[in-house]
């Protein structure tokens, strides 16, 4: 295989922006690039981070936000990067949160990391 199989992207910070507007902007941006990713076989992984401890003001800090975005992008090459460390801090109960991150569509990649 040539090239890169996955690339991580971020939602960005709120900077006073409403979550809905941020999600709409993210959907618009991902929809502009998804065809290129699909053509090249690259998976775009939208990272879910915590805003309580490490990433103040980060937009995608609750799984429900990403679960709203993914079906609106509707691409097998755009997925949630579900990091258990960040999920536990923000939404707790990893089993339920992890199951809800796929929204029945399998649009989640899981990663675990240690607590700093």
DABELSUL-V662654 format. One record per residue. SS is DSSP state (hx for helix, st for strand, lp for the rest). OMEGA is omega as a letter, one per 40 degrees, with the letter a starting at -180 (* if undefined). Layout:
# DABELSUL-V662654
ss | omega
SS | OMEGA
SS | OMEGA
This chain:
# DABELSUL-V662654
ss | omega
lp | i
lp | i
lp | a
lp | a
lp | a
st | i
st | a
st | i
st | a
lp | i
lp | a
lp | a
st | a
lp | a
lp | i
lp | a
lp | i
lp | a
hx | a
hx | i
hx | i
hx | i
hx | i
hx | i
hx | i
hx | i
hx | a
hx | a
hx | i
hx | i
hx | i
hx | a
hx | a
hx | a
hx | i
hx | i
hx | i
hx | i
hx | a
hx | a
lp | a
lp | i
st | i
st | a
st | i
st | a
st | i
lp | a
lp | i
lp | i
lp | a
lp | a
lp | a
lp | a
lp | a
lp | i
lp | a
st | a
lp | a
lp | a
lp | i
lp | a
hx | a
hx | i
hx | i
hx | i
hx | i
hx | a
hx | a
hx | a
hx | i
hx | i
hx | i
lp | i
lp | i
lp | a
lp | i
st | a
st | i
st | i
st | a
st | i
st | a
hx | i
hx | a
hx | i
hx | a
hx | a
hx | a
hx | a
hx | i
lp | i
lp | a
hx | a
hx | a
hx | a
hx | i
hx | i
hx | a
hx | a
lp | i
lp | i
lp | i
lp | a
lp | a
lp | a
lp | i
st | i
st | a
st | i
st | i
lp | i
lp | a
lp | i
lp | a
lp | *
